[in-house]
Amino acid sequence: MTEEDLLASRLLLVDDQPANLRLLEELLAREGFVNVVSTTEPQRVLDLYVAFDPDLVLLDLMMPGMDGYAVLDQLARRRALYDFRPILVLTADATSEAKRRALSLGAKDFLTKPFDAIEVMLRVWNLLETRALYKRLQTLSPGEPLLPRIHPKSGEDY
């Protein structure tokens, strides 16, 4: 896996504030990411997810109409049972409840706004590297479940 491989990753950005999307797009472009799709409409996320097949989703929680929790729930229902598709939540809601709820719904990482640009990029790189390693393992053992999704409350696969 090379840096070029990671830079070819597909990223989906979801935030109801265009200024937040522009900031993230600029940060990602400066790093060299070119496969970035953004939306201010959380109702479109599922269709974009299916069509774009992102390697990483960056998601706001506090959005009108359909919040990030509902988006997380939709994406969890859509994911294949043993797929690792990370979601990084970026939100102004710094409460422990928000963090726990987002992580229990499938987010793999959580940052609060205003965020540190370097930290966001480090977390993006880490999540993309983990995704790339997971995809590589899948090619080495096709059809084998690599990571069970364990429900945090019941402890059972879901």
N, C-alpha and C positions, 0 to 999 in steps of 0.2 A: 504494500500500500504506500503510495507516494503522496506528496502534498498536492500534486496535480489531480490525483484521484479524489481527494477530499474536496478540492476546489470545484470539481465537477458535480458535487452533490446538489440535490434539488432541495431548496428551502421554501417553505410556505410561511408567510408572515400574516398574522391576523390581529388587527387593532382598529378600533372605531375612529381613532384620531389620525388623520392623514399626516400630521407633523411627526408623530411617533413612527409611522411607517417610513417616512422619508429619512429620518435619523437612522433607523435600522438598515435601510437600503444602502445609505451612504457608508455606514460602518462595514457592511458586508462587501460592498464594491471595493472599498479600500483594501480589504483583505484579499480580494481577487475572486470572490464568488460571483458567478454570472447567471446561474440558474435559480433565480429568485422570483417568486410570484407573491404578490401582496393583495390583500383585500381589506376593506373597511366594513364589509358586510358578512357577519358571522353566519348568516343563513346560506351563504354560498360555499362555506368551507367544505362540506361533505362532497359536493360535486367537484370542487377543485382538488380535493384530496384524492378522489378516484381518478380524475383525469391526469393530474400532474404527478402522482405517486411520489410524494416528497420523502426525502430521507430524514428531514427534521422539520418540525412545526414550532414556530415561535408564536405564542398565544397570549393575548391580553385576557383578563378575567372579567373586568367591569365594562360591559358593552350593553347598549340598549337593545331591547327586543329579545335577543338571544345572548345570554352571557357565556363566558368561557367555560363554565361548568357544564352547560348544556352541550357545548361543542365537544368537550372532553368525553362526555357520555356518548355522543353520536360516534365519535372516532373509535372509542373502545368497542362499540358494537360492530364496527366495520372491519377492524383489524382481524387478521387471521390469528388463530389461537396461539401459535408460537412465533409470531412476528415481533421483532424489536424495532419499533418506530418511535424514536424519542420525541417528546414534546417538552419544550422549555417555556414555562409560564413567566411572563413579565407583567407585573401588576403593581398598582399603587396600594393595593390592599395588603398591608404588612402584618395582619393578624395571624396568630397561630392557627386559628380555625380555617382561614383561607388556604394556608399552606397545606394543612393536613387534608382538607377536602380535595384540593387539586391533585396532590400526590396519590390519594386513595382512588381517584378517578383515572389514574394512568399517566399523569405528568411525571417526567423523569427528573426534572430539575425546576427550581423556583427562585426567581429574583424579584426584588421589589424596585419600583421606580421612585425617585430617579435612580437609574442604575449607573454603574461605572462601566464605561465602554470597553475597557480592557478586560474586565471580568466577564462581561457578556461574550466577548469574542473567545476568551479562553474556554468558557463553558460550551460554546458552539463547537469549537474544535474538538473538545473532549467527547461530546455527544456524537459528533460525526465520525470520530475515530472508532468509538464503540460500535456504532451502526455498521461501519465498513468491516470491522472484525467479525461481527455477527454474520454479515452477508458472506464473508469469506468462509466461515465455518459451515454455513449452509451448503456451499458448493462442494465442500469436502465430504459432507455426509448428508446428501439430499434425502429429503423425506423424514429425517430424524428430528424430532422436537428437541431444540436446544435449551430453551428456557420455558418452563411452565409459568403461566400467569397465575399467581396465587392470590386469592381474595384476601385482603388484609384482615378482615373480621372473622371469616369462617376458616381460613387456612386451606381452603380447597381450590383446585384448579377451576378456572372459569374461562 
